[in-house]
């Protein structure tokens, strides 16, 4: 770990569940999990962003055939997180559906998995740009944004510096310098003041964190939490590369 990472991103692997990365955003302690989910232990809240359910069927309707298993895979991964953590609150941080007709294309088994998320806990659908109407027939509360643990949770990051903001939307990914070239991974990105979550969906791509879309969002060069096999790796800005 380089000096920049040590200075700007307090991290703790020793006590982090699942090889995740425990850090702070604002005054809140958070756990960045290997799945790409965020865990707020103080409120037993599980947060995931950008599931883009039924993206495969949306592409198929336009003639681009993809295996129609993205929703099943995404919800299976989410179910593993719920089983491991038994959250009191599950927050879907926008773009849960890929488009306004995705809910009508859900297989019955997948719709039942979404209903199961709301049983015995609070389920919150934060609306995004792909699913601005929220769910129609599925349970849960719909919100533009919400406040939790002193954090402001919304789908799309606001422009400029926004201390305490947690968002998705940008699908951050990092290309990291390696001994024999580089590797590309989905990632969290944070300067300890605000946090952007990786996309959780099986068919969601990633935007390099060095892209201009991230410019001006952080008070100092951020650190990424790159998703690895069984571990979230804290990587300093100087170790990142363009695509």
C-alpha positions in Angstrom: 0.0 0.0 0.0 1.5 3.4 -1.0 1.7 6.4 1.3 -1.2 8.1 -0.5 -3.6 5.3 0.4 -2.4 5.2 4.0 -3.0 8.9 4.3 -6.5 9.2 2.8 -8.2 6.0 3.4 -8.3 4.3 6.8 -8.7 0.6 6.3 -8.9 -2.6 8.4 -8.8 -6.1 6.9 -8.2 -7.9 10.2 -11.8 -7.4 11.5 -13.6 -7.2 8.2 -16.2 -9.8 7.4 -15.9 -11.8 4.1 -12.5 -10.2 3.3 -14.3 -6.9 3.0 -12.9 -3.5 3.7 -13.9 -1.6 6.8 -13.6 2.2 6.6 -15.5 5.4 7.3 -17.5 7.7 5.2 -18.0 11.0 7.0 -18.6 9.9 10.6 -20.2 6.6 9.7 -18.4 3.2 9.9 -19.1 1.1 6.8 -18.1 -2.2 5.4 -17.3 -2.6 1.7 -18.1 -6.2 0.9 -16.6 -8.4 -1.8 -19.9 -8.7 -3.6 -20.0 -5.0 -4.1 -22.6 -4.5 -1.4 -22.3 -1.9 1.4 -23.1 -2.9 5.0 -24.0 -0.3 7.6 -23.8 -2.3 10.8 -25.2 0.4 13.1 -28.6 0.2 11.3 -28.2 -3.4 10.0 -28.7 -2.0 6.5 -27.6 -3.7 3.3 -27.1 -1.3 0.3 -26.7 -2.4 -3.3 -26.7 -0.2 -6.4 -27.5 -0.7 -10.1 -28.9 -4.2 -10.3 -30.4 -3.5 -13.8 -32.7 -6.5 -13.6 -34.0 -7.8 -16.9 -31.2 -6.1 -18.9 -30.8 -9.4 -20.8 -34.5 -9.4 -21.9 -34.3 -5.7 -22.8 -31.4 -6.5 -25.2 -33.2 -9.5 -26.6 -36.2 -7.4 -27.4 -33.9 -5.3 -29.6 -32.5 -8.4 -31.3 -29.2 -8.7 -29.3 -29.5 -12.1 -27.8 -27.9 -12.5 -24.4 -28.4 -15.5 -22.0 -31.5 -14.7 -20.1 -30.1 -15.5 -16.7 -28.9 -12.1 -15.5 -31.8 -11.4 -13.1 -31.5 -14.9 -11.6 -27.8 -14.6 -11.0 -28.1 -11.1 -9.6 -30.8 -12.0 -7.1 -29.0 -15.2 -6.1 -26.0 -13.1 -5.2 -28.2 -10.7 -3.3 -29.8 -13.6 -1.4 -26.4 -14.8 -0.3 -25.7 -11.3 1.2 -29.1 -11.3 3.0 -28.5 -14.8 4.4 -25.1 -13.9 5.6 -26.1 -10.6 7.3 -29.8 -10.9 8.2 -30.3 -7.1 7.5 -33.2 -5.2 9.1 -33.2 -2.9 6.0 -32.3 -3.6 2.4 -31.8 -0.5 0.2 -31.8 -0.8 -3.6 -30.0 2.3 -4.6 -31.6 3.0 -8.0 -31.6 1.4 -11.4 -32.8 -1.8 -9.9 -34.7 -2.4 -13.1 -33.1 -1.8 -16.5 -36.1 -0.1 -18.0 -39.7 0.8 -17.3 -41.1 -2.5 -18.6 -38.6 -4.8 -16.8 -41.0 -5.6 -13.9 -43.5 -7.0 -16.4 -40.9 -9.3 -17.9 -39.8 -10.8 -14.6 -40.2 -14.6 -14.3 -42.5 -15.6 -11.5 -39.7 -17.1 -9.4 -37.7 -13.9 -9.7 -40.6 -11.8 -8.7 -41.1 -14.0 -5.6 -37.4 -13.5 -4.7 -38.0 -9.8 -4.7 -41.1 -10.2 -2.5 -39.0 -12.3 -0.1 -36.6 -9.4 0.4 -39.4 -7.5 2.0 -40.5 -10.2 4.4 -39.6 -9.4 8.0 -37.6 -6.3 7.1 -37.8 -2.9 5.5 -37.2 -2.8 1.7 -36.5 0.6 0.2 -36.4 1.3 -3.6 -34.4 4.4 -4.3 -35.4 5.5 -7.8 -32.8 5.9 -10.5 -32.8 7.2 -14.1 -33.7 3.8 -15.5 -36.6 3.1 -13.1 -37.9 6.5 -12.2 -41.4 5.1 -11.6 -40.3 2.6 -9.0 -42.0 -0.8 -8.7 -45.7 -1.3 -9.5 -46.7 -4.6 -8.0 -43.8 -5.4 -5.7 -43.6 -4.5 -2.0 -41.4 -1.9 -0.4 -41.1 1.8 0.1 -40.1 4.1 -2.7 -37.8 7.1 -2.1 -35.9 9.7 -4.1 -33.2 9.5 -1.4 -32.9 8.8 2.3 -30.8 9.7 5.3 -29.2 6.9 7.3 -26.3 6.8 9.8 -25.6 10.5 9.0 -25.2 9.6 5.3 -27.3 10.8 2.3 -28.1 7.8 0.1 -29.2 8.6 -3.5 -28.8 7.1 -6.9 -26.9 9.7 -8.8 -24.1 11.7 -7.2 -24.7 15.4 -7.0 -22.1 17.7 -8.6 -19.3 19.2 -6.6 -18.3 18.1 -3.1 -21.0 16.3 -1.1 -19.7 15.2 2.3 -21.6 12.1 3.5 -23.1 11.2 0.2 -23.4 7.5 -0.9 -24.5 6.9 -4.5 -24.3 4.6 -7.4 -25.1 5.3 -11.1 -21.5 5.6 -12.4 -20.7 1.9 -12.2 -17.1 2.6 -11.1 -14.3 0.2 -12.3 -10.5 0.4 -11.8 -7.7 -0.7 -14.0 -4.8 -1.5 -11.6 -1.2 -1.7 -12.5 0.1 -5.2 -12.0 3.5 -6.9 -12.4 2.7 -8.3 -15.9 0.4 -5.5 -17.1 -2.9 -4.6 -15.5 -6.2 -6.0 -14.2 -9.6 -4.4 -14.4 -12.1 -4.7 -11.5 -15.4 -3.2 -10.4 -14.7 -1.1 -7.4 -15.9 1.2 -4.7 -14.4 4.7 -4.9 -14.1 7.0 -1.9 -12.1 9.9 -0.3 -13.6 9.1 3.1 -16.1 12.0 2.6 -18.3 10.4 -0.1 -18.6 6.9 -1.5 -19.7 5.6 -4.9 -20.8 1.9 -5.1 -20.0 -0.5 -7.9 -22.8 -1.8 -10.0 -24.2 -5.0 -8.4 -26.0 -6.4 -11.5 -24.6 -9.4 -13.5 -24.8 -7.6 -16.8 -23.6 -4.2 -15.8 -20.3 -2.9 -17.1 -18.0 -0.4 -15.4 -16.7 3.1 -16.1 -13.0 3.7 -15.4 -12.7 5.9 -12.3 -10.2 8.0 -14.2 -13.0 9.1 -16.6 -14.0 12.7 -16.6 -17.4 11.8 -15.2 -15.7 11.4 -11.8 -13.9 14.7 -12.0 -14.7 17.2 -9.3 -16.5 14.7 -7.1 -13.7 14.2 -4.6 -11.8 16.7 -2.4 -8.6 14.8 -2.9 -7.4 11.8 -5.0 -9.7 9.0 -3.9 -8.9 5.4 -3.1 -10.7 2.5 -4.8 -11.8 -0.7 -3.1 -11.3 -3.1 -6.0 -13.4 -6.3 -5.8 -11.2 -9.3 -5.8 -11.7 -13.0 -5.1 -12.5 -13.1 -1.4 -11.1 -9.7 -0.7 -11.7 -6.0 -1.4 -8.3 -4.4 -2.2 -7.6 -0.8 -1.2 -5.7 0.7 -4.1 -4.2 4.2 -4.3 -4.8 6.7 -7.1 -1.2 6.4 -8.4 -1.6 2.7 -9.1 -4.6 3.2 -11.4 -4.4 3.3 -15.2 -6.6 4.5 -18.0 -8.3 1.9 -20.2 
